[in-house]
Amino acid sequence: MSVLEGKVALVTGASRGVGAAIAGVLADEGAAVVVNYLKNEELAEGVAGGIRGLGGRAFAHRADVTDEAAVMEMVERATGEFGPIDVLVNNALPDYRFDPAGRKDFGSVRWDDYLQQLGGLKGALHCSQAVVPGMVEKGGGRIVSILSNLINNPVVPYHDYTTAKSALLGFSRNLAAELGPHNITVNMVAGGLIDETDASAPTTEDVRRLVAGSTPLRRLGTPDDLARAVLMFASPWSDFVTGQYVTCDGGLVMA
């Protein structure tokens, strides 16, 4: 029997890249999946259709996770079609490009840049508040959020992005402390530089070689690498783990 058989998962920002990989891995293990997206309906429908084509259950739903009403509508639809959410993956990322040459340095970054990136935290708040009542009623659940290894090793100082990811760590640990008595675990996966994503496309070859060459496994990560780490936290294998994060970066950061 698949480890997530009978479970319902909501993956935000799941039309492409890491989110799409997470949706696929959770579906492969038996979960019914809500494929959240903001802009690209065609890609999101392709992810959901691919899951259904393999015999799984999935639908795509457009919702801006920074819009509380839109999130509530999405969760209500998911509950009506599949049942209450068992697994929430906070993956949605405000638009960001990992461009070491074109990034804003400390002298040019502005408070509005930080606020824009904190939209990811706002989305995690709305989604968590929307699904937690159902998890409490069912007697448990899993919340997994995507961080970055840059919070410990800012090899390129992306000031606004990294600060927002650090805030998501604090948010998640407070949530873990409060929700633990309800058998709801809250954990995180901190990825390194991920190949094959739109966000990492501007990363220069020099930086790619530097990161890969400094990584014990001598390669960059892939969306599937992160997806499998999320599966660990979403599954019963991590029943007694909460408030923790795994750095999934091939050993670049050992902390």
C-alpha positions in Angstrom: 0.0 0.0 0.0 1.3 3.5 -0.9 2.3 5.6 2.1 -0.2 8.4 1.3 -3.1 6.3 0.2 -6.3 8.0 1.1 -4.6 11.3 2.0 -5.3 14.7 0.4 -2.5 17.1 -0.4 -2.4 20.8 -1.4 0.7 21.9 -3.1 1.0 25.7 -3.7 2.9 27.0 -6.7 2.7 23.6 -8.3 2.4 24.3 -12.0 6.1 23.9 -12.7 9.5 23.2 -11.3 9.8 22.1 -7.7 6.0 22.4 -7.0 5.1 20.2 -10.0 7.7 17.6 -8.9 6.3 17.6 -5.3 2.7 17.1 -6.7 3.8 14.2 -8.8 5.7 12.4 -6.0 2.9 12.8 -3.5 0.4 11.5 -6.1 2.7 8.6 -6.9 2.4 7.6 -3.2 -1.4 7.6 -3.3 -2.4 11.2 -2.3 -5.1 13.1 -4.1 -3.5 16.4 -5.0 -4.7 20.0 -5.4 -2.3 21.6 -7.9 -2.4 25.3 -7.0 -1.2 27.9 -9.5 -1.4 31.6 -10.1 -0.6 32.3 -13.7 -0.1 29.4 -16.1 -3.3 27.4 -16.3 -2.0 25.2 -19.2 1.0 24.0 -17.2 -1.1 23.4 -14.0 -3.7 21.5 -16.0 -0.9 19.5 -17.5 0.4 18.5 -14.0 -3.0 17.5 -12.8 -3.8 15.7 -16.1 -0.6 13.8 -15.8 -1.5 12.6 -12.4 -5.0 11.5 -13.5 -3.4 9.8 -16.5 -1.5 7.6 -14.2 -4.7 6.7 -12.3 -4.4 9.3 -9.6 -6.7 12.0 -8.4 -5.9 15.7 -9.0 -7.3 19.0 -10.1 -5.7 22.4 -10.8 -7.0 25.4 -9.0 -6.0 29.0 -9.6 -5.6 31.0 -6.4 -3.3 33.8 -5.3 -2.2 32.5 -1.9 -1.7 36.0 -0.6 -5.5 36.5 -1.0 -7.2 35.0 2.0 -10.6 34.7 0.4 -9.1 32.9 -2.7 -7.3 30.4 -0.4 -10.5 29.7 1.5 -12.4 29.1 -1.7 -9.6 26.7 -2.9 -9.6 24.7 0.4 -13.5 24.5 0.4 -13.4 23.1 -3.2 -10.7 20.6 -2.2 -12.7 19.5 0.8 -15.8 19.1 -1.2 -14.1 17.0 -3.9 -11.5 15.0 -1.9 -12.1 15.6 1.8 -10.1 17.7 4.3 -6.5 18.5 3.6 -4.0 16.1 5.2 -0.8 17.5 3.8 -0.1 21.2 3.0 3.1 22.0 1.1 3.9 25.8 1.2 6.0 26.1 -2.0 4.6 29.2 -3.8 7.3 31.7 -4.4 6.8 35.4 -5.2 8.5 36.1 -8.5 12.3 35.9 -8.1 15.2 35.2 -10.3 18.6 34.0 -9.0 20.7 36.3 -11.0 24.1 36.9 -9.2 25.1 39.5 -11.7 21.8 41.5 -11.8 20.7 41.1 -8.1 20.2 44.2 -5.9 23.1 44.7 -3.5 22.6 46.0 0.0 22.9 49.6 -1.2 20.1 49.3 -3.7 17.6 46.9 -2.0 14.5 48.6 -0.7 11.9 47.8 2.0 9.3 47.1 -0.8 11.6 44.3 -2.1 11.5 42.7 1.3 7.7 43.1 1.5 7.3 41.5 -1.9 9.3 38.4 -0.9 7.4 38.2 2.4 4.4 37.4 0.3 5.6 33.8 0.5 5.1 34.0 4.3 1.7 35.6 3.9 0.7 32.8 1.6 1.9 30.2 4.1 -0.1 31.9 6.8 -3.3 31.9 4.8 -3.0 28.4 3.6 -2.1 27.1 7.1 -5.0 28.9 8.7 -7.4 27.5 6.1 -6.4 23.8 6.5 -5.6 23.5 10.2 -9.2 23.3 11.4 -9.8 20.3 9.1 -6.6 18.7 10.3 -7.6 19.2 14.0 -10.9 17.6 13.3 -9.3 14.6 11.6 -6.8 14.2 14.4 -3.6 15.1 12.6 -1.9 16.5 9.6 1.4 17.5 7.9 2.6 21.0 7.0 5.8 21.3 5.0 7.4 24.5 3.8 10.2 25.1 1.4 13.2 27.1 2.7 16.6 27.7 1.1 20.1 26.8 2.2 21.0 30.4 1.7 19.6 31.1 5.2 22.8 29.4 6.5 25.2 29.9 3.6 24.4 33.1 1.6 27.0 32.2 -1.1 25.2 34.9 -3.1 23.6 37.5 -0.8 20.0 37.7 -2.1 19.0 40.0 0.7 15.2 40.1 0.4 14.7 36.5 -0.6 16.9 35.0 2.1 15.4 37.2 4.8 11.9 36.1 3.8 12.9 32.4 4.0 14.4 33.0 7.4 11.1 34.4 8.5 9.3 31.3 7.2 11.6 29.2 9.5 10.5 31.2 12.5 6.8 31.0 11.5 7.0 27.2 11.0 8.7 26.6 14.4 6.1 28.6 16.2 3.4 26.7 14.4 5.0 23.4 15.2 4.9 24.3 18.9 1.3 25.3 18.9 -0.1 22.5 16.7 1.9 19.6 18.2 -0.8 18.7 20.7 -3.2 18.2 17.7 -0.8 15.7 16.1 0.0 18.2 13.3 3.7 18.2 12.4 5.3 21.3 10.8 8.6 20.8 9.0 10.7 22.3 6.3 13.0 21.4 3.4 15.8 23.9 2.6 17.0 23.4 -0.9 20.2 24.5 -2.6 20.6 25.8 -6.1 18.1 23.8 -8.1 18.7 23.1 -11.8 15.9 23.0 -14.3 13.8 25.8 -12.9 12.8 29.2 -14.3 14.1 31.0 -11.2 17.5 29.5 -11.5 17.8 30.1 -15.2 19.7 33.4 -14.9 22.4 31.9 -12.6 25.7 32.2 -14.4 27.7 29.2 -15.4 30.5 30.3 -13.1 28.3 30.2 -10.1 26.8 26.9 -11.1 30.3 25.4 -11.4 31.3 26.9 -8.1 28.3 25.5 -6.3 28.5 22.1 -7.9 32.2 21.8 -7.3 31.8 22.8 -3.6 29.1 20.2 -3.1 30.2 16.8 -1.8 27.9 15.0 -4.3 29.4 17.2 -7.1 26.1 18.3 -8.7 23.3 20.7 -8.4 19.9 19.6 -7.0 16.9 18.8 -9.1 13.1 19.3 -8.4 12.8 15.6 -7.8 15.5 15.8 -5.1 13.4 18.3 -3.1 10.2 16.4 -3.8 11.5 13.2 -2.2 12.6 15.2 0.9 9.1 16.6 1.2 7.6 13.2 0.9 9.6 12.1 3.9 8.0 14.8 6.0 4.5 14.2 4.5 4.6 10.5 5.2 4.3 8.4 8.4 8.0 7.9 8.4 8.3 11.3 10.2 5.5 10.9 12.7 7.7 12.0 15.6 9.5 14.8 13.8 8.3 18.4 14.0 9.8 21.9 13.9 12.8 20.6 12.0 14.3 21.2 8.6 16.4 19.1 6.3 18.9 20.8 4.1 18.6 19.1 0.7 21.6 20.4 -1.2 24.0 17.5 -1.6 25.9 18.3 1.5 27.0 21.9 0.6 25.7 23.2 3.9 26.4 20.9 6.9 24.7 22.5 9.9 
